[in-house]
Amino acid sequence: MLDSLYGTNKSYLLLQQVLNKLGSEDAFFKEYNRVKDVIINTISESDAYKQLGSDSLGEYITKRLYPNTDVYNMNNIENICFS
């Protein structure tokens, strides 16, 4: 039904090929965990990630355009509020 949007049939066939290649569900999850750990380590060791971790994110806070008070009052009828 949603295959045209998400390519579900193609993804399912690819999953079947990978499972057949690896031989078992356990081997699939072992490979999945290995790849996941490589990705996490690669990102964690990158200069950009280290800089983000040491950055003071306070400097990126923007001035509020909207009050942080109760938005459920008569003054806000027909106004658009974000939460």
Order of alpha helices (4+ residues) and beta strands (2+ residues): alpha-alpha-alpha-alpha
